[in-house]
Amino acid sequence: MSPRAVDRESPDRLYTVTQGRTPGDDDPFDLVSLIVGEREPAPGMQSEHVRILETCRTPVSVAELSAELELPISVVKVLLLDLRDTGGVTVRHPLNDELPDQNTLRKVLRALERI
């Protein structure tokens, strides 16, 4: 079995990607939060931010995004906070009476299994 991409990532690189930051206690994201890109990537933007904006042209859960980027959830949350704070993405939380359909739940489960 080959190692996952994140297993090959240097801790220094992940530290650099997040600039040493971690999501705080007021982190608005959970694994099923849907992320929607609100703009196109800008020239000179950090490559991980570009990939998030490109991936989130349609709503994507945080868990799916983490699997797609092959980055730990904590790193993805820091990157999402950056984008949210600059208007690059919005966060949609599923309401209790608006549960996702089974297809979406299967996608989230597959994404979690890949993490």
C-alpha positions as CSV (number, residue, x, y, z in Angstrom):
1,M,0.0,0.0,0.0
2,S,1.5,3.3,-1.0
3,P,1.6,6.2,1.4
4,R,-1.0,9.0,1.1
5,A,0.2,12.3,-0.3
6,V,0.0,14.0,3.1
7,D,2.2,11.3,4.6
8,R,4.9,12.4,2.1
9,E,4.4,16.1,2.9
10,S,7.1,17.7,4.9
11,P,5.9,19.2,8.2
12,D,7.8,22.3,7.3
13,R,5.8,22.7,4.1
14,L,2.5,22.3,5.9
15,Y,3.7,24.9,8.5
16,T,4.6,27.2,5.6
17,V,1.3,26.8,3.8
18,T,-0.6,27.9,7.0
19,Q,2.1,30.3,8.1
20,G,2.1,28.4,11.4
21,R,-1.6,29.2,12.1
22,T,-4.2,26.7,13.3
23,P,-8.0,27.0,13.3
24,G,-9.3,28.7,16.4
25,D,-12.1,27.7,18.7
26,D,-14.5,29.9,16.7
27,D,-13.8,27.9,13.5
28,P,-17.0,28.0,11.5
29,F,-16.3,24.8,9.6
30,D,-17.3,21.3,10.3
31,L,-16.8,18.3,8.0
32,V,-20.1,18.6,6.2
33,S,-20.1,22.4,5.8
34,L,-20.4,23.2,2.1
35,I,-17.9,25.6,0.7
36,V,-18.7,27.8,-2.4
37,G,-16.1,29.7,-4.3
38,E,-17.2,33.3,-4.9
39,R,-14.5,34.5,-7.3
40,E,-11.9,33.4,-9.7
41,P,-8.3,32.9,-8.5
42,A,-6.2,36.0,-8.7
43,P,-2.6,36.2,-10.2
44,G,0.0,35.6,-7.5
45,M,-2.4,33.8,-5.2
46,Q,-1.1,31.0,-3.0
47,S,-1.4,27.7,-5.1
48,E,-3.5,26.0,-2.4
49,H,-6.0,28.9,-2.4
50,V,-6.2,28.6,-6.2
51,R,-7.0,24.9,-6.0
52,I,-9.7,25.6,-3.4
53,L,-11.4,28.2,-5.6
54,E,-11.2,26.0,-8.6
55,T,-12.6,23.0,-6.7
56,C,-15.4,25.0,-5.1
57,R,-17.0,26.3,-8.3
58,T,-19.8,24.1,-7.1
59,P,-20.5,23.4,-3.4
60,V,-18.0,21.0,-1.8
61,S,-17.9,19.7,1.7
62,V,-14.9,20.4,3.9
63,A,-14.2,16.7,4.1
64,E,-14.3,16.3,0.3
65,L,-12.1,19.3,-0.1
66,S,-9.5,17.9,2.3
67,A,-9.5,14.6,0.4
68,E,-9.2,16.3,-3.0
69,L,-6.3,18.5,-1.9
70,E,-4.7,15.7,0.0
71,L,-4.2,18.0,3.0
72,P,-5.1,17.6,6.6
73,I,-8.5,19.0,7.7
74,S,-6.8,21.5,10.0
75,V,-4.7,22.9,7.1
76,V,-7.7,23.1,4.8
77,K,-9.6,25.0,7.6
78,V,-6.9,27.6,7.9
79,L,-6.8,28.1,4.1
80,L,-10.6,28.4,4.1
81,L,-10.5,31.0,6.9
82,D,-8.2,33.1,4.7
83,L,-10.5,32.8,1.7
84,R,-13.6,33.5,3.8
85,D,-12.1,36.6,5.4
86,T,-11.3,38.0,1.9
87,G,-14.7,37.1,0.4
88,G,-13.3,34.3,-1.7
89,V,-15.6,31.6,-0.3
90,T,-18.9,31.4,1.6
91,V,-19.8,28.6,4.0
92,R,-23.2,26.9,3.9
93,H,-24.2,24.8,6.9
94,P,-26.8,22.1,6.4
95,L,-29.9,22.8,8.4
96,N,-31.4,20.0,10.5
97,D,-34.5,19.9,8.2
98,E,-32.3,20.2,5.1
99,L,-30.2,17.1,5.4
100,P,-28.1,16.2,2.3
101,D,-29.3,13.6,0.0
102,Q,-27.8,10.1,0.1
103,N,-25.5,10.8,-2.9
104,T,-23.9,13.7,-1.1
105,L,-23.5,11.6,2.1
106,R,-21.8,8.8,0.1
107,K,-19.4,11.4,-1.4
108,V,-18.5,12.7,2.1
109,L,-18.1,9.2,3.4
110,R,-15.7,8.3,0.5
111,A,-13.8,11.5,1.1
112,L,-13.4,10.7,4.8
113,E,-12.2,7.2,4.0
114,R,-9.5,8.7,1.8
115,I,-8.2,10.9,4.6
